[in-house]
Amino acid sequence: RRQLNTDLILIKQHSFTPTSQFNLNMEGNSIMSTTEKQNTDSTTTSSYTYWVREAKQDAAPLPVHKKLTAEDVSVVSASSTHLGSAWNKAGTWEEKNLNKWATERIKELVLSVGSLDFSSGKAEIAEVSRCTGDAFLVTVRNKKRVGYTYEITLKVKGEWLIGEEKKKFKGNLDLAEFSFGELDDLQAEVRLSEEKDLLHQDKQRILQDMKTFLKPIREKLLEFETELKQR
């Protein structure tokens, strides 16, 4: 009975709202409101804190998702143009061998020179008997660089007026090593396959005529350099 009276006194001394409810522990003489118990339970089960943004009139508007159009995609693709292989997205050093393409293209261009007319004869490039060298494309830091070094030998055949008779001759044009950007210094050595008891002045005239092939050949090789830069 004394215990019950003590508990009642404690309840009267405790300030609470009408909506509060209490759990009375008769054995331990402890009183805890339901609200306090819920707060305690919530504190023990939640171990982190986070912020929730509340929408206000002066707050910046939230981003609005927009679907990209085909035009938008093309603009992004153009602005992020990547050179080199797909695996080399970092843009580090990458070298590509272009020997096969370059050799075939040089032969095609040189043979397209065709024939030339001279004051006392006519000749044409009949064959590319030798075409050796290297061509390459290097990508460094997403920048492209090209280069090549080649040597070629051409077979030339033609007909010249020697005295009062037309005679056929064959010769070779040897173009020594030439490289990218150095075609202004291109040189050719001319050799006759058969001299046929030619007089010195006639031989020099034929050799000089054959050397005139150098100019159109240089123009074709400049065309080759332009194509190489576009690879």
HELIX and SHEET records of a PDB file:
HELIX    1   1 ARG A    2  GLN A   13  1                                  12    
HELIX    2   2 THR A   34  THR A   45  1                                  12    
HELIX    3   3 ALA A   70  SER A   79  1                                  10    
HELIX    4   4 ASN A   99  LEU A  111  1                                  13    
HELIX    5   5 LEU A  183  ASP A  185  5                                   3    
HELIX    6   6 HIS A  200  LYS A  211  1                                  12    
HELIX    7   7 LEU A  214  LYS A  229  1                                  16    
SHEET    1   A 2 PHE A  22  ASN A  25  0                                        
SHEET    2   A 2 SER A  30  SER A  33 -1                                        
SHEET    1   B 3 GLU A  94  ASN A  97  0                                        
SHEET    2   B 3 GLY A 121  VAL A 140 -1                                        
SHEET    3   B 3 SER A 115  PHE A 118 -1                                        
SHEET    1   C 5 GLU A  94  ASN A  97  0                                        
SHEET    2   C 5 GLY A 121  VAL A 140 -1                                        
SHEET    3   C 5 LYS A 143  ILE A 162 -1                                        
SHEET    4   C 5 GLU A 165  SER A 179 -1                                        
SHEET    5   C 5 ALA A 188  LEU A 192 -1                                        
END                                                                             
